[in-house]
């Protein structure tokens, strides 16, 4: 995934977590582990974005 895709996915996941929290508050959520899974994915995306920022990970070139 490139940086634009990662940032878009991060935004989608943050919105999804917020919606899941509302559902949990209203006791409408069926699988309570969804929030944990989504937060884990958010953390992974943020880690990759930070690695790009620090230069640890380099964007793949399209050769």
C-alpha positions in Angstrom: 0.0 0.0 0.0 1.2 3.5 -0.7 1.0 6.5 1.6 -2.3 7.8 0.2 -4.0 4.4 0.6 -2.7 4.0 4.1 -4.0 7.4 5.1 -7.4 6.7 3.5 -7.6 3.3 5.3 -6.6 5.0 8.6 -9.4 7.5 8.2 -11.9 4.8 7.4 -10.9 2.7 10.4 -11.1 5.7 12.8 -14.7 6.3 11.6 -15.5 2.7 12.0 -14.2 2.5 15.6 -16.3 5.5 16.5 -19.4 3.9 15.0 -18.6 0.6 16.8 -18.3 2.5 20.1 -21.7 4.1 19.5 -23.2 0.7 18.8 -21.5 -0.7 21.9 -23.0 2.1 24.0 -26.4 1.4 22.7 -25.8 -2.4 23.1 -26.3 -3.0 19.4 -22.9 -4.6 18.7 -22.9 -8.3 18.1 -19.1 -9.0 18.2 -17.4 -7.0 20.9 -13.9 -8.0 19.6 -14.5 -5.9 16.4 -13.3 -2.8 18.3 -10.1 -4.5 19.4 -9.4 -5.7 15.9 -10.0 -2.3 14.4 -7.8 -0.6 17.0 -5.0 -3.1 16.3 -5.2 -2.4 12.5 -5.2 1.4 13.2 -2.0 0.9 15.3 -0.3 -1.1 12.6 -1.1 1.6 10.0 0.1 4.3 12.2 3.4 2.4 12.8 3.9 2.0 9.0 3.2 5.7 8.4 5.7 6.6 11.2 8.3 4.3 9.7 7.9 6.2 6.4 8.2 9.5 8.2 11.4 8.4 10.0 12.9 6.9 6.8 13.0 3.4 8.2 10.7 2.2 5.5 11.1 3.5 1.9 8.3 3.8 -0.6 8.5 1.1 -3.2 9.5 2.3 -6.6 7.6 1.2 -9.7 10.4 -0.2 -11.7 
